[in-house]
Amino acid sequence: NSADQPEKRIQLGHHPPQGVPARSSFDGMPDAEIWKAFQSGNEAAFSYIYRHYVKGLYNFGCQILHDPETVMDLVHDVFVRFRGRKIEGPEVVFIKSYLYKVLYHDAIRISIAR
C-alpha cells in the first residue's frame, strides 16, 4: 500500500489539483518521445506528465466514483505505479489514453468492491 510508504508519496494535497501546467521543453513533443524520455529516467519528463494530466485524471475519476478523497488516492496510486514502471513498463504512444485507462480500471474495481 502506498500509504505505508510516505516518503514515496506524490503530494496531491487535500484539495483537487488546480492550475495550468507550466511551460516545458516537452510541450509539442509527441507522447512517444516524452514516454521514452521518462523511461530513460528523465525526471523532468515525469514531472511534465504529472503536471499535464493530474487535474484531468482527478476530474475524470470524480465522474466515476463521486468520492473526491478516494479519487485523489487512486490518482496518486496511478502515478506511483507509473513511476515504478520506468524500465519494464509498456510502450506507450498516447500517454493520456494510458493513464485514463489505468485510472478507469482502478475506479471500476473500487466501485465493484463497494
Secondary structure, 3 states (H helix, E strand, C coil): CHHHCHHHCCCCCCCCCCCCCCCCCCCCCCHHHHHHHHHCCCHHHHHHHHHHHHHHHHHHHHHHHCCHHHHHHHHHHHHHHHHHCCCCCCCCCCHHHHHHHHHHHHHHHHHHHC
